[in-house]
Amino acid sequence: MKKFLKHISFLTIADFSSRIFGFFVTVFLTRNFSVSDFGLIQIGFAILSFGLAGINPGIQIYGARKISLEKIDESEFISNIFFLRLFLSTIFILISIIISKVFYTENIFFVFLFLLSLFPNAISLEWYFQAKEKISLISKSRSVMQIIFSILCFVLVYFFRDINFVAVSLLIANLVSAFILLFGLDFSIKKILSNWKINEWKSILKNSLPIGFGNWIAQIGISFPPIAIVFFSSSKEVGIFSAANKIVFFALMIDRIFFFLFYPIILQSENKSRENLKETINIALKVIFAILLPLCVFCFLFSNDLIFFVYGTSYFDAINVLKILIWFVFATTFNSIFIFGLISIGKEKIYSLTIFLGTIFQICLIAVGSYFSNSIGASIGIVVGEFLIMVLMVLQFKKFVFGINLNFFWKPIIAAITMFAIYFFEINIFLEMILSVLIFAVIFLLFKGISKNDLDVLKNIL
């Protein structure tokens, strides 16, 4: 339990501080560039996200699982993944440049600068240290990366007023982060540079692709909206969508922390027994539901204030986008529990097929929504699609693990609905925010949303 709390404190501090810095960078960029230029920057990030999915066809999840559960020559295994991902990065950059010249003739150099960040991400060993549960080192690399990126952005953009320096700042920050992890190894980096075997790449890809295919398709669904919006509308609409999405990204800190902490626990639970896995999933659902639902309702209620406070009145159109998009946080984090569950019981192919079918539908919804209603339509598409994927994932998991209890959900839902009572109070906005949280907490405790027995089970799992 102490070890778990130590890990969660490291990750929470690192992720929260990183997102705080990211928040200030976002505000700085929106205040120093037009909505269209801000949208163009987000298109660069979207293309980079496609690249990150391309160089990671499940390799990180597969690698972490193999390091956690098997005794292998770690230096050789790391070396093979290290150079395989560098090779995939090179291929992706070359393909992207060719596609950009054909379909996106403007700002090719800007796109190229963003894609260069694939290389430091390729050599990052975050997956290895996750398997080793060296969370403090991961937290350190993330924090340093975001601090360097923020400082460079403030300085370079302030003096040069050029969006290209956003990509340059990101590249330098990612390089520093990657080298922090490399120097954290217990063995010499020379072993990685000299111990790789190209004939092992096929085996790594073969074992990774069942997991990675679903991840790759899911990443397309997440990164697709800016591309669809700019195709059917303009970079200004991308800026509106991205402004709301940045607040959603901040809220997704919960999903990131949940992944790093609960993925190893769920894997270990399945190794003990199927009954233990069921117990772990049930308590994880209760905890996540109790955190996510009030968070989403809070952002929905105070979307006007959040947008105006962060970006100013020029981003008025982002208010309704945020009201819709915040529910993506709920769906995708809830979804993660069943993804971990399917992977832990060896059903990677079913996971990949489910993600594939759901994301294809999601991409269609995003494209149709972007065509008819710009950023609002894209937001509806991504949220509806994510809820569909969530439902499909739950149904698939329940085929293999019986006894998953979803009857608890009515308690946090009733508590969350009571948060709307703040509409009847005409008081200071900060008091309204505090009151809404207190209302949820009181009602949730009265209904015993999480019982003493649940807390005992959680303590035993951790």
C-alpha positions as CSV (number, residue, x, y, z in Angstrom):
1,M,0.0,0.0,0.0
2,K,2.8,2.4,0.9
3,K,4.6,1.6,-2.4
4,F,1.4,2.3,-4.3
5,L,0.8,5.6,-2.6
6,K,4.4,6.6,-3.3
7,H,3.9,5.8,-7.0
8,I,0.6,7.6,-7.2
9,S,2.1,10.7,-5.5
10,F,5.0,10.7,-7.9
11,L,2.8,10.3,-11.0
12,T,0.2,12.8,-9.8
13,I,2.8,15.5,-9.0
14,A,4.6,14.9,-12.3
15,D,1.5,14.8,-14.4
16,F,-0.2,17.7,-12.7
17,S,2.9,19.9,-12.9
18,S,3.4,18.9,-16.5
19,R,-0.2,19.8,-17.4
20,I,0.0,23.0,-15.4
21,F,3.0,24.0,-17.5
22,G,1.2,22.9,-20.6
23,F,-1.8,25.0,-19.6
24,F,0.3,28.1,-19.3
25,V,1.9,27.3,-22.7
26,T,-1.5,27.0,-24.3
27,V,-2.6,30.3,-22.8
28,F,0.6,31.9,-24.0
29,L,0.2,30.6,-27.5
30,T,-3.5,31.6,-27.8
31,R,-2.6,35.1,-26.6
32,N,0.3,35.5,-29.0
33,F,-1.0,33.9,-32.2
34,S,-4.3,34.2,-34.0
35,V,-6.9,31.5,-33.7
36,S,-5.9,30.2,-37.2
37,D,-2.2,30.0,-36.2
38,F,-3.1,28.2,-33.0
39,G,-5.1,25.8,-35.0
40,L,-2.2,25.2,-37.3
41,I,0.0,24.3,-34.3
42,Q,-2.6,21.8,-33.2
43,I,-2.5,20.2,-36.7
44,G,1.2,19.8,-36.2
45,F,0.6,18.0,-32.9
46,A,-2.1,15.9,-34.5
47,I,0.2,14.7,-37.3
48,L,2.9,13.9,-34.6
49,S,0.3,11.9,-32.7
50,F,-0.3,9.8,-35.9
51,G,3.5,9.3,-36.0
52,L,3.7,8.2,-32.4
53,A,1.0,5.6,-33.0
54,G,2.9,4.5,-36.1
55,I,6.2,3.8,-34.3
56,N,4.4,2.1,-31.4
57,P,2.2,-0.8,-32.8
58,G,1.8,-2.2,-29.3
59,I,5.6,-2.4,-28.8
60,Q,5.5,-0.5,-25.5
61,I,2.7,-2.5,-23.9
62,Y,4.2,-5.8,-25.2
63,G,7.7,-4.8,-23.9
64,A,6.5,-3.8,-20.5
65,R,4.6,-7.1,-20.1
66,K,7.6,-9.1,-21.2
67,I,9.9,-7.3,-18.9
68,S,7.4,-7.7,-16.0
69,L,6.6,-11.4,-16.4
70,E,9.7,-13.1,-18.0
71,K,13.4,-13.5,-17.3
72,I,15.2,-12.3,-20.5
73,D,18.4,-10.6,-21.6
74,E,17.1,-7.1,-20.9
75,S,19.8,-5.2,-22.7
76,E,19.3,-7.2,-25.9
77,F,15.5,-6.8,-25.7
78,I,15.7,-3.0,-25.1
79,S,18.3,-2.7,-28.0
80,N,16.0,-4.5,-30.4
81,I,13.0,-2.3,-29.5
82,F,15.2,0.8,-29.5
83,F,16.4,0.4,-33.1
84,L,13.1,-1.0,-34.4
85,R,11.3,2.1,-33.3
86,L,14.0,4.4,-34.8
87,F,13.6,2.5,-38.1
88,L,9.8,2.9,-38.0
89,S,10.2,6.6,-37.2
90,T,12.4,7.2,-40.3
91,I,9.9,5.3,-42.5
92,F,7.0,7.3,-41.1
93,I,8.7,10.7,-41.6
94,L,9.6,9.9,-45.2
95,I,6.0,8.8,-46.0
96,S,4.6,11.8,-44.3
97,I,6.7,14.2,-46.3
98,I,5.6,12.6,-49.5
99,I,1.9,12.8,-48.5
100,S,2.3,16.4,-47.4
101,K,3.8,17.4,-50.8
102,V,0.8,15.9,-52.5
103,F,-2.1,17.0,-50.3
104,Y,-0.7,19.7,-48.0
105,T,1.7,21.9,-50.0
106,E,1.8,24.7,-47.4
107,N,4.0,24.5,-44.2
108,I,5.7,21.3,-45.1
109,F,8.8,22.4,-43.2
110,F,6.6,23.1,-40.1
111,V,5.2,19.5,-40.3
112,F,8.8,18.1,-40.7
113,L,9.9,19.9,-37.6
114,F,7.1,18.4,-35.6
115,L,7.8,14.9,-36.9
116,L,11.5,15.1,-35.8
117,S,10.2,14.6,-32.3
118,L,9.5,11.0,-33.3
119,F,13.2,10.2,-32.9
120,P,13.5,11.0,-29.1
121,N,10.2,9.3,-28.5
122,A,11.4,6.2,-30.3
123,I,14.4,5.9,-27.9
124,S,12.4,6.7,-24.8
125,L,12.5,3.9,-22.3
126,E,9.4,4.9,-20.3
127,W,7.8,1.5,-21.0
128,Y,10.8,-0.3,-19.5
129,F,10.9,1.8,-16.3
130,Q,7.1,1.3,-16.0
131,A,7.6,-2.5,-16.0
132,K,10.4,-2.0,-13.4
133,E,8.0,0.2,-11.4
134,K,10.6,3.0,-11.2
135,I,7.9,5.6,-11.3
136,S,10.0,8.4,-9.8
137,L,12.4,8.4,-12.8
138,I,9.4,8.5,-15.2
139,S,8.0,11.4,-13.3
140,K,11.3,13.2,-13.3
141,S,11.7,12.8,-17.1
142,R,8.1,14.0,-17.8
143,S,8.4,17.0,-15.5
144,V,11.8,18.1,-17.0
145,M,10.5,17.6,-20.5
146,Q,7.5,19.9,-19.9
147,I,9.5,22.5,-18.0
148,I,12.1,22.7,-20.9
149,F,9.3,22.8,-23.5
150,S,7.5,25.6,-21.7
151,I,10.6,27.8,-21.1
152,L,11.8,27.4,-24.7
153,C,8.3,28.2,-26.0
154,F,8.0,31.3,-23.9
155,V,11.5,32.6,-24.9
156,L,11.6,31.6,-28.6
157,V,8.1,32.5,-29.4
158,Y,8.2,35.8,-27.5
159,F,11.3,36.9,-29.4
160,F,10.7,35.4,-32.9
161,R,6.8,35.2,-33.1
162,D,7.2,32.2,-35.3
163,I,5.2,28.9,-34.9
164,N,8.1,26.9,-36.1
165,F,9.8,27.5,-32.8
166,V,7.0,25.6,-31.0
167,A,8.1,22.4,-32.9
168,V,11.8,23.2,-32.2
169,S,11.1,23.6,-28.4
170,L,9.2,20.3,-28.4
171,L,12.1,18.5,-30.1
172,I,14.7,19.7,-27.6
173,A,12.5,18.9,-24.6
174,N,11.8,15.4,-25.8
175,L,15.5,14.7,-26.4
176,V,16.4,15.8,-22.9
177,S,13.6,13.6,-21.5
178,A,14.7,10.5,-23.4
179,F,18.3,10.9,-22.3
180,I,17.3,11.2,-18.6
181,L,15.7,7.7,-18.9
182,L,18.7,6.3,-20.9
183,F,21.1,7.4,-18.2
184,G,18.8,5.8,-15.6
185,L,19.6,2.3,-16.8
186,D,21.5,-0.1,-14.5
187,F,23.8,-1.1,-17.4
188,S,25.8,0.8,-20.0
189,I,24.1,2.5,-22.9
190,K,26.8,0.9,-25.1
191,K,25.1,-2.5,-24.6
192,I,22.0,-1.1,-26.2
193,L,23.9,0.4,-29.1
194,S,25.8,-2.8,-29.9
195,N,23.4,-5.6,-28.9
196,W,20.6,-5.3,-31.4
197,K,19.5,-8.1,-33.8
198,I,17.5,-7.1,-36.9
199,N,16.1,-10.7,-37.2
200,E,14.3,-10.2,-33.8
201,W,12.2,-7.3,-35.1
202,K,9.8,-9.7,-36.8
203,S,9.1,-11.5,-33.6
204,I,8.5,-8.2,-31.7
205,L,6.1,-6.9,-34.3
206,K,4.3,-10.2,-34.5
207,N,3.6,-10.2,-30.8
208,S,2.9,-6.4,-30.6
209,L,0.6,-6.0,-33.5
210,P,-2.5,-7.7,-32.0
211,I,-2.3,-5.1,-29.2
212,G,-0.9,-2.3,-31.3
213,F,-3.4,-2.5,-34.1
214,G,-6.1,-1.5,-31.8
215,N,-4.0,1.2,-30.2
216,W,-3.1,2.5,-33.7
217,I,-6.7,2.7,-34.8
218,A,-7.7,4.3,-31.5
219,Q,-5.0,6.9,-31.9
220,I,-6.4,7.8,-35.3
221,G,-9.8,8.3,-33.8
222,I,-8.3,10.7,-31.2
223,S,-6.1,12.6,-33.7
224,F,-8.4,12.6,-36.6
225,P,-10.7,15.6,-35.6
226,P,-8.2,18.4,-36.3
227,I,-7.4,16.9,-39.7
228,A,-11.1,16.4,-40.6
229,I,-12.0,19.9,-39.4
230,V,-9.3,21.7,-41.4
231,F,-10.2,19.6,-44.4
232,F,-13.9,20.5,-44.3
233,S,-13.6,23.9,-42.7
234,S,-10.6,26.0,-41.6
235,S,-7.6,26.2,-39.3
236,K,-9.6,28.7,-37.2
237,E,-12.2,26.0,-36.4
238,V,-9.3,23.7,-35.5
239,G,-8.2,26.4,-33.1
240,I,-11.7,26.5,-31.5
241,F,-11.8,22.7,-31.2
242,S,-8.3,22.5,-29.8
243,A,-8.9,25.2,-27.2
244,A,-11.6,23.0,-25.6
245,N,-9.6,19.9,-26.2
246,K,-6.7,21.3,-24.2
247,I,-8.9,21.5,-21.1
248,V,-10.0,18.0,-21.8
249,F,-6.4,16.9,-22.1
250,F,-5.7,18.3,-18.6
251,A,-8.6,16.3,-17.2
252,L,-7.2,13.1,-19.0
253,M,-4.5,13.2,-16.4
254,I,-6.7,10.7,-14.5
255,D,-6.6,8.2,-17.4
256,R,-2.7,8.5,-17.6
257,I,-2.3,7.9,-13.9
258,F,-4.8,5.1,-13.9
259,F,-2.9,3.4,-16.8
260,F,0.5,3.5,-15.1
261,L,-0.8,2.4,-11.7
262,F,-3.5,-0.1,-12.4
263,Y,-2.2,-1.9,-15.6
264,P,0.5,-3.8,-13.7
265,I,-2.0,-4.5,-10.8
266,I,-4.6,-5.9,-13.2
267,L,-1.9,-8.1,-14.9
268,Q,-0.8,-9.4,-11.5
269,S,-4.4,-10.0,-10.5
270,E,-5.0,-12.3,-13.5
271,N,-1.8,-14.2,-12.7
272,K,-3.2,-15.0,-9.2
273,S,-6.7,-16.0,-10.2
274,R,-9.7,-15.1,-12.4
275,E,-11.7,-14.3,-9.2
276,N,-8.9,-11.9,-8.1
277,L,-9.1,-10.2,-11.5
278,K,-12.9,-9.8,-11.2
279,E,-12.5,-8.3,-7.7
280,T,-9.9,-5.8,-9.0
281,I,-12.0,-4.7,-12.0
282,N,-15.1,-4.2,-9.8
283,I,-13.3,-2.0,-7.3
284,A,-11.5,-0.1,-10.1
285,L,-14.8,0.7,-11.8
286,K,-16.3,2.1,-8.5
287,V,-13.2,4.3,-7.9
288,I,-13.0,5.7,-11.4
289,F,-16.8,6.3,-11.6
290,A,-16.7,8.2,-8.3
291,I,-13.9,10.5,-9.6
292,L,-14.9,10.9,-13.3
293,L,-18.6,11.7,-13.1
294,P,-18.3,14.8,-10.8
295,L,-15.3,16.0,-12.8
296,C,-17.2,15.9,-16.1
297,V,-20.4,17.5,-14.6
298,F,-18.2,20.2,-13.0
299,C,-16.6,21.1,-16.4
300,F,-20.0,21.0,-18.0
301,L,-21.5,23.4,-15.5
302,F,-18.6,25.9,-15.5
303,S,-17.5,25.6,-19.2
304,N,-18.2,29.3,-19.8
305,D,-16.0,30.4,-17.0
306,L,-13.2,28.0,-17.8
307,I,-13.0,29.1,-21.5
308,F,-13.2,32.8,-20.7
309,F,-10.6,32.5,-17.9
310,V,-8.1,30.5,-20.0
311,Y,-8.5,32.0,-23.5
312,G,-10.6,35.1,-23.3
313,T,-13.7,36.1,-25.2
314,S,-12.2,35.4,-28.7
315,Y,-12.7,31.7,-28.0
316,F,-16.4,32.0,-27.1
317,D,-17.3,29.3,-29.7
318,A,-15.2,26.8,-27.7
319,I,-17.7,26.8,-24.8
320,N,-20.2,24.4,-26.4
321,V,-17.4,22.2,-27.8
322,L,-16.1,21.8,-24.2
323,K,-19.5,20.9,-22.9
324,I,-19.6,18.0,-25.4
325,L,-16.0,17.0,-25.4
326,I,-15.6,16.6,-21.6
327,W,-17.6,13.4,-21.7
328,F,-14.8,11.8,-23.8
329,V,-12.8,11.8,-20.6
330,F,-15.4,9.7,-18.9
331,A,-15.8,7.2,-21.7
332,T,-12.2,6.7,-22.5
333,T,-11.0,6.2,-18.9
334,F,-13.9,3.8,-18.2
335,N,-13.0,2.0,-21.4
336,S,-9.4,1.6,-20.2
337,I,-10.4,-0.7,-17.4
338,F,-11.8,-3.3,-19.8
339,I,-9.0,-2.9,-22.3
340,F,-6.5,-3.8,-19.5
341,G,-8.8,-6.7,-18.5
342,L,-8.9,-8.1,-22.1
343,I,-5.1,-7.8,-22.5
344,S,-4.5,-9.4,-19.1
345,I,-6.5,-12.5,-20.1
346,G,-4.7,-12.8,-23.4
347,K,-7.6,-11.6,-25.6
348,E,-5.5,-9.0,-27.5
349,K,-7.1,-10.0,-30.9
350,I,-10.6,-9.4,-29.6
351,Y,-9.5,-6.1,-28.1
352,S,-8.0,-5.0,-31.4
353,L,-11.0,-6.1,-33.4
354,T,-13.4,-4.3,-31.0
355,I,-11.3,-1.1,-31.2
356,F,-11.1,-1.4,-35.0
357,L,-14.8,-1.7,-35.5
358,G,-15.7,1.0,-32.9
359,T,-13.1,3.5,-34.2
360,I,-14.1,3.1,-37.8
361,F,-17.6,4.1,-36.8
362,Q,-16.1,6.9,-34.7
363,I,-14.0,8.3,-37.6
364,C,-17.1,8.2,-39.9
365,L,-19.1,10.2,-37.2
366,I,-16.2,12.7,-36.9
367,A,-16.0,13.2,-40.7
368,V,-19.8,13.6,-41.1
369,G,-20.0,15.9,-38.0
370,S,-17.1,18.1,-39.3
371,Y,-18.8,18.4,-42.7
372,F,-22.1,19.5,-41.3
373,S,-21.2,21.3,-38.1
374,N,-17.5,22.0,-37.9
375,S,-15.9,21.7,-34.5
376,I,-19.3,21.0,-32.7
377,G,-20.0,18.1,-35.1
378,A,-16.5,16.7,-34.7
379,S,-16.9,16.8,-30.9
380,I,-20.2,14.9,-31.0
381,G,-18.6,12.4,-33.3
382,I,-15.6,11.6,-31.1
383,V,-17.7,11.4,-27.9
384,V,-20.5,9.2,-29.3
385,G,-17.9,7.0,-31.0
386,E,-16.0,6.6,-27.7
387,F,-19.1,5.6,-25.8
388,L,-19.9,3.0,-28.5
389,I,-16.3,1.6,-28.1
390,M,-16.9,1.5,-24.3
391,V,-20.1,-0.5,-24.7
392,L,-18.5,-2.9,-27.1
393,M,-15.5,-3.4,-24.8
394,V,-17.7,-4.1,-21.8
395,L,-19.8,-6.7,-23.7
396,Q,-16.6,-8.4,-24.9
397,F,-15.0,-8.6,-21.5
398,K,-18.1,-9.9,-19.8
399,K,-18.0,-12.9,-22.2
400,F,-14.9,-14.1,-20.5
401,V,-15.0,-12.8,-17.0
402,F,-18.4,-13.3,-15.2
403,G,-19.6,-11.4,-12.2
404,I,-18.6,-7.9,-13.3
405,N,-21.0,-5.6,-11.3
406,L,-22.3,-2.4,-12.9
407,N,-25.3,-2.0,-10.6
408,F,-23.4,0.6,-8.4
409,F,-23.6,3.3,-11.0
410,W,-26.9,4.8,-9.9
411,K,-25.4,6.2,-6.7
412,P,-22.7,8.5,-8.2
413,I,-25.2,9.5,-11.0
414,I,-27.8,10.7,-8.5
415,A,-25.0,12.6,-6.6
416,A,-23.8,14.1,-9.8
417,I,-27.3,15.2,-10.9
418,T,-27.7,17.1,-7.6
419,M,-24.7,19.2,-8.6
420,F,-27.0,21.1,-10.9
421,A,-28.6,22.6,-7.8
422,I,-26.1,25.4,-8.0
423,Y,-28.2,27.0,-10.7
424,F,-30.6,28.0,-7.9
425,F,-27.9,30.0,-6.1
426,E,-26.8,33.5,-7.2
427,I,-23.4,33.6,-5.5
428,N,-19.7,34.2,-6.3
429,I,-18.5,31.8,-9.0
430,F,-15.8,30.3,-6.9
431,L,-18.3,29.6,-4.1
432,E,-20.5,28.0,-6.7
433,M,-17.6,25.7,-7.7
434,I,-16.9,24.7,-4.1
435,L,-20.6,24.2,-3.4
436,S,-21.1,21.9,-6.4
437,V,-18.3,19.6,-5.2
438,L,-19.5,19.6,-1.7
439,I,-23.0,18.7,-2.8
440,F,-21.7,15.7,-4.7
441,A,-19.5,14.6,-1.8
442,V,-22.3,14.8,0.7
443,I,-24.9,12.9,-1.4
444,F,-22.3,10.3,-2.5
445,L,-21.4,9.6,1.1
446,L,-25.0,9.4,2.2
447,F,-25.7,6.8,-0.5
448,K,-22.5,5.0,0.5
449,G,-21.2,5.1,-3.0
450,I,-18.0,3.4,-1.8
451,S,-18.5,1.2,1.3
452,K,-16.1,0.3,4.0
453,N,-15.8,-3.2,2.5
454,D,-14.8,-1.6,-0.9
455,L,-12.1,0.3,0.9
456,D,-10.8,-2.9,2.6
457,V,-10.8,-4.7,-0.8
458,L,-8.9,-1.7,-2.4
459,K,-6.4,-1.8,0.4
460,N,-5.7,-5.5,-0.1
461,I,-5.4,-5.1,-3.9
462,L,-2.9,-2.3,-3.6
